[in-house]
Amino acid sequence: MPYCKNIMKTKNNQILLCCGGKGCPRLSRLDNGMIKIDDDFGGSITIKADEALLVGKAVDQLSKKKK
């Protein structure tokens, strides 16, 4: 994986995941408790908060499989 400084910034009630590049994915909690993730390419998904908590674990698992 490319190097990322893992910078998280809070801005306008959103968390920005910045790696020093131009487009930073944004996470926000919606009024209904769901989590919305806006990606660098103009797309977005809305998932349950419990599902969002699993994303980090899933990335770790996928990273281990490539090695």
C-alpha positions as CSV (number, residue, x, y, z in Angstrom):
1,M,0.0,0.0,0.0
2,P,1.2,3.5,-0.7
3,Y,2.5,5.5,2.3
4,C,-0.2,7.6,4.0
5,K,0.3,9.9,7.0
6,N,-3.0,8.8,8.4
7,I,-4.2,12.4,9.0
8,M,-7.8,12.7,10.2
9,K,-9.3,16.1,10.3
10,T,-12.6,17.2,11.6
11,K,-14.3,19.7,9.4
12,N,-17.9,20.8,9.2
13,N,-19.1,17.8,11.3
14,Q,-17.2,15.4,9.0
15,I,-14.0,13.5,9.3
16,L,-11.6,13.9,6.4
17,L,-9.1,11.0,5.8
18,C,-6.2,12.8,4.2
19,C,-2.9,11.4,2.9
20,G,-1.6,14.7,1.6
21,G,-3.2,14.3,-1.8
22,K,-5.9,16.4,-3.4
23,G,-9.1,14.4,-2.8
24,C,-9.7,13.3,0.8
25,P,-12.5,10.7,1.5
26,R,-15.1,12.1,4.0
27,L,-17.1,10.3,6.7
28,S,-20.1,11.8,8.3
29,R,-22.9,10.5,10.6
30,L,-26.3,11.1,9.2
31,D,-29.4,12.0,11.4
32,N,-30.6,8.4,11.2
33,G,-27.3,7.1,12.7
34,M,-26.0,5.8,9.4
35,I,-22.5,6.6,8.2
36,K,-22.0,8.1,4.8
37,I,-18.6,7.7,3.1
38,D,-17.8,10.1,0.2
39,D,-14.9,8.8,-1.9
40,D,-12.2,10.7,-3.9
41,F,-14.0,9.9,-7.2
42,G,-17.4,11.5,-6.5
43,G,-19.1,8.3,-5.3
44,S,-20.6,7.6,-1.9
45,I,-22.0,4.8,0.2
46,T,-24.2,4.8,3.3
47,I,-23.8,2.0,5.8
48,K,-24.8,1.1,9.4
49,A,-22.4,2.4,12.1
50,D,-21.7,-1.3,13.1
51,E,-20.6,-2.0,9.5
52,A,-18.4,1.0,9.4
53,L,-16.6,-0.2,12.5
54,L,-15.6,-3.4,10.6
55,V,-13.9,-1.5,7.7
56,G,-10.5,-1.3,9.4
57,K,-10.5,-5.0,10.2
58,A,-11.5,-5.9,6.7
59,V,-8.6,-3.8,5.3
60,D,-6.2,-5.5,7.6
61,Q,-7.4,-8.9,6.5
62,L,-7.2,-8.0,2.8
63,S,-3.7,-6.6,3.3
64,K,-2.5,-9.9,5.0
65,K,-3.9,-12.0,2.1
66,K,-1.7,-10.1,-0.5
67,K,1.5,-10.9,1.3
